[in-house]
Amino acid sequence: MNRLNPHISVDCVIFGFDEKQLKVLLIERERLQDENLDIPMEVLKLPGSLISDAEDLDASAHRVLLELTGLDKIFLHQFSVFGDPSRLANTKHLAWLKATSGLPIERVVTVAYYSLVKIKESNPSETLLSRAKWISVNELPQLVFDHNIIINKALKTLRKELRTEPIGFELLPKKFTLRQLQNLYEVIMGINLDNRNFRKRVGKLSYLAVLPEKQKGVSHKPAFLYKFDKKAFEKERKDVGFVI
Amino acid sequence: MNRLNPHISVDCVIFGFDEKQLKVLLIERERLQDENLDIPMEVLKLPGSLISDAEDLDASAHRVLLELTGLDKIFLHQFSVFGDPSRLANTKHLAWLKATSGLPIERVVTVAYYSLVKIKESNPSETLLSRAKWISVNELPQLVFDHNIIINKALKTLRKELRTEPIGFELLPKKFTLRQLQNLYEVIMGINLDNRNFRKRVGKLSYLAVLPEKQKGVSHKPAFLYKFDKKAFEKERKDVGFVI
């Protein structure tokens, strides 16, 4: 039995919605003083860190996020653990990790968290630290370690949750148009939806209530406003809850 | 930064459906030679073990399950990590763990997996080892460590998955009655469903196809048979996939 226990880390995949794109929050890794710039190494990584002694995993994730990006009070969902013994097989990455941590690391099992936030609200420019950046999920470069794999799995989880939990409505204004709802689905799912089919589908949803009012101050024909009816949603959920 | 890394373990919550009850597979823990029987300690636990050196987490979980219960080739879903520093706070449990592992353990972070199987098919009596037992989820005793908490979270995950993934159909015969489907939902969700409402709800599902044949060889009025239409399900899923 192994006595050289693996190190344990947490990594946070923070998705940001800005109405046009789905982005992910990355940070520039620390540069080493003696870094060999002739053999370039990936520059961006997820906010993450080894956990501290006697620190709960969730607390670690929140601490790391605050320290590295300045973001606080974000709901984090633990979604997967990455423990493949070869995930640090890239010798340059491993050497960097040993140098920056000062630890004789051979294996790290990382617990991954994700979140979805509105970029505008969660990120007034003064809170986000300078080394943190929002990058579109469609324009991700090669990242350090297996962080591209972690983001892919987080994205798959987010898209599944969007189908099964009312998380999307939290990103919309309280009263929204069907166009806004469709745009949210299109951006997060990364697909184009047929307008007519979309309207037909949402028309059947008991928890989407049309309001007796229309958009104001728009140059085009004003559209009806809708709201998410949480009570109707909970009621239906309590019922049977079939997969669709 | 902590240099005494926590140990890492895997634990498996195997749910079994036997048409009347939802059960979970537990094993009798090893007894210590000098165990103080005056202060009784919990006897049952989840199949689980510390991971070995250079072993992937999924591989660990499968190995442990085979070694402790005899069950093989079961699909395991990793669903959560339990890393609360106080999860081994019970000194009797910790002493037992140190004695049986021979390791100076202080903290264990465990990666938890769950699965759902038909008891009849996955468990011909000759495969299940004698120390493994199926216990109804409604009659669970107090288990070792935080294993009751782990099972509760697994059950919550299973019930959510039953709403959002077609996992239930794998437990039914290829052709089934609505009564069988309702029973499956009732047993796994742990609720009673109103027959009329249930039939109304499932009648709307595009992926549940009624067959032009009825039950045979039953003493009561034979019921229509249904099948799960995977293609219709995938099509609908590709569409938008709203939460219900």
Interface residues (C-beta under 8 A of the other chain):
Chain A: M1 N2 R3 L4 N5 P6 H7 I8 L50 I51 S52 D53 A54 E55 D56 L57 Q78 S80 V81 G83 D84 P85 S101 G102 L103 R107 V109 V111 K160 L162 R163 T164 E165 P166 Y185 L193 N197 F198 R201 V202 L205 F233 E236 R237 D239 V240 G241 F242 V243 I244
Chain B: M1 N2 R3 L4 N5 P6 H7 I8 L50 I51 S52 D53 A54 E55 D56 L57 Q78 S80 V81 G83 D84 P85 S101 G102 L103 R107 V109 V111 K160 L162 R163 T164 E165 P166 Y185 L193 N197 F198 R201 V202 L205 F233 E236 R237 D239 V240 G241 F242 V243 I244
